Amino acid sequence: MTARVSWIGAVVVMGAWLLAAPASASPWTLRRGEIAVTAAYDQAWATREYLDDAGRDVPFSLNGSFRGSTMSLGVRAGFSDRLELEIQVPFKLVSYQADPVILIPASVAGGEEGIDFYQENVLDLSQTVQGVGDIRLFGRYNLIRWPVAVALEGRLKAPAGYDGPSGTFGDRPRNQQDFLDRVGELVRPENVQDDVTLGDGQVDLGLSILFGVSLPSRTFIRVDAGYDLRLGGAGDQILASVKAGQLLGRRLLLYADTRLAYAWQQGRVIGVSVAAIDPTLPASEYVGLNNLALREVTLDRDWLELAVGGIVKITDNVEINVGYNRTLWGRNTSLVQSVYVTLGVRTSVQEPVAPPPTEEVVEEIVIEEVVVEEEPAPEGTPVVAPAPAPTPAPVEATTPAVEPAPSSTTP
């Protein structure tokens, strides 16, 4: 029977905070002069984690639990009818709580049994940290709007100066044998470093292609595929997502979204962490090294997550997006659940332009800009004069993003 292993500390929890960044990637880019501003709040929690390729989740050791809150501010701006730019800035509060424990006996630590030894060697892995997480910049260029919308997206993710992750007791040693040779020196309370973090502390450069189609039934379908070049020694990731939504009436849109990230490369080792062979064992039953296993830590992780939610149009220019997100499978990350709410406001710095005669506006404002563009008639086809009633200008999505606000995953 294969033993279950769980991290001692929160090194895998950092993956919980990295899963779902607030994303508003859409092939229907904003028009020239349009601006969309979003404010998003995300509440995430986890008590289990994925460690290996088998995709089995195990509980955090020592009754560990993760909690995280994120407030994200985002601005999208259309610089032409095809080009838009976006910036997202998250403010995070991340907490990891676990039972205190003594991992090694006095004989290994080089001390003497007694109250002083236990007071000096109790490891408290609980910690809370807050600050600005990873800042994200996006650029999207629409290639085609009809019959299928197609756009290219380039993106940059950069840490905002926080301390990045490492092994349980720092970035040294870098291998298991060195750890074993220095265990009495390393396993001390003052050396614990990886409890929580606001991100993975490295830069990503990404490129994706975005596809979307909106149907006369007021249904939209989105398919994205991309690649993240992860600098700083992390393994590159292949990305994919599928999203679908249905408009009900004129003010409610329901959607579901699945997203996958797969690290196909092996990154460098950033440290050694201590794991629990049996994560259900209470702290009082840790005797010596009997429940400990060593794992070399990297920033490589895989994850598959599902989000479901609804978007309500409050006014023609204001929308609220509410949803639930859950990790379904992963490697080197936590099983995170989160609820989120996003408020989006759309405005324009120039007068709206009436739609071309080949566009039929299905709804004035809908997430994903549900607009059906009809194929132009062949040359020579008689043109039927339109009814004299004025045609309203199309209004695109206030909150083109139906994707949840971070998830971090990891602290």
Order of alpha helices (4+ residues) and beta strands (2+ residues): beta-beta-beta-beta-beta-beta-alpha-alpha-beta-beta-beta-alpha-alpha-beta-beta-beta-beta-beta-beta-beta-beta-beta-beta-beta-beta
